């Protein structure tokens, strides 16, 4: 395959860093990583490939048009992960979510239009569909956001669609379900619960713990993104779910059992404002194109827990910093 240049935004974050490592190891692409290194951006996530001749890092904010133009200038493909992504933080401070997720995406779209990039991939979320009581959300389902986070992601999602329709920007939108796996910042449910238990602490479970999410292992997510770069149709939206619908309480019990802890380690806390009850994606569209999920949930969660056991230095530093 002829080497092309890919600009990855937010490549020091969880999914972005997993995507970069996967692409460097498996394809002949040159990767430029643009990341502002906010609290969730971590250069340690990419230590194993940081010296690769196929990889380069630029520290910069996606809201800065000058730096975006410079870093995007020689890139054929843009994969846009960069975002404020924690719902709780969006409730405490919605403004930074609008500034980064909406205005930052607009800057990227403007630069991509001006530079005539060949493919712009926007990483959206299943949260744009809002809660559904039954069934699965298809790509044409209505947008019904609940939190400032999901609203900001939906706005950027819709902007990307608008640039495709109005300016013919060759874009693809990927709406993923809840990701889990190595290198996930320990504020999210699975890494927070694993690391708390490894520290002998209780896990804070919202409400009754009956809220339902669709979980996907991060490497399945990144293979789906790679697949869509090569085979996705411009102007289309693709759901990428794991098909693993589980309540937060079920997830908690799986982690407790693996770490040989009992239910006394669960601390039920007041539910989050506007907490969506259930997300569930219909991923038949990407599967009909030929993408296949590789990881069984039980095997993936066991591997994830083992990774956090073996990488205490990585997450202890982050948890100390976030206090």
Secondary structure, 3 states (H helix, E strand, C coil): CCCCEEEEECCCCHHHHHHHHHHHHHCCCEEEEEECCCCCCCHHHHHHHCCCCCEEEEECCCCCHHHHHHHHCCCCEEEECCCCCCHHHHHHCHHHHHHHHHHHHHHHHHHHHHHCCCEEEEEEEHHHHCCCCCCCECCCCCCCCCCHHHHHHHHHHHHHHHHHHHHCCCEEEEEECEEECCCCCCCCHHHHHHHHHHCCCCEEEECCCCCEEEEEEHHHHHHHHHHHHHHCCCCEEEEECCCEEEEHHHHHHHHHHHCCCCHHHEEEECCCCCCCCECCECCHHHHHHCCCCCCCHHHHHHHHHHHHHHCHHHHHHHHHHHC
